[in-house]
């Protein structure tokens, strides 16, 4: 039986074709490097935010940062490599808002309260565990967060981040910003394998791409010194395809207000 290829998450992405092609090529390069080095865990790197070897060590290193220790509430992506981060957040008594995969629910975020878990933080912080131990909420029911945890396919030392192409991380950031849950001073971090870190200027970006303040790998912490300027927190309707709006209930609601 032939191996099933993962879906193209940038299939409904908007933007300049040349820029989209450059990002796609870089993703393919990083996925190939991780695979060749044996640094990607099951089910493989291609088409995903790669579940990398050393994700637990990166989570522990993030745990030691001042930004982490000051945070009472975090917003985290639901991907596997950040599962150890979500687990440690609950262990440390932090409230966790985790995006429903692809924002596909009418209430697109899971709320996990560390004092109201039916299972261990490890089990509760998985995607299946979040459904059992928390509940979904809309933006209006969320409280401001101190730290945003984003997954990455690659990230440059200047803070430029490359996701898997669906645009969900930047979309979540714009929606949370519009709701007053985060602002330009909110710390954004990502945990990645060292092989996913690229030199400054290596990743193409647009104005809507949200840069990260801190890159954490199993071996180091990189402070990018990024400054967010311009309209980084704006929901850019002109760049959203009809397919993207139709697939996300929250966007459909906002579009008809």
Buried (B, 14 or more C-beta within 10 A) or exposed (E): EEEEEBEBBBEBBBBEEEEBEEBBEBBEEBBEBBBEBEBBBEEBBBBBBBBBBBBBBBBBBBBEBEBBEEBEBBBBBBBBBBBBBBBBBBBBEBBBBBBBEEBEBEBBBBBBBBEEBEEEBBBBBBBEBBBEBBBBBBBEEBEBBBBBBBBBBBBBBBBBBBBBBBBBBBBBBBBBBBEEBBEEEBBBBBBBBBBBBBEEEBBBBBEBBBBBBBBBBBEEBBEBEBEBEEEBBEBBEEBBBEEBBEBBBBBEEBEEE
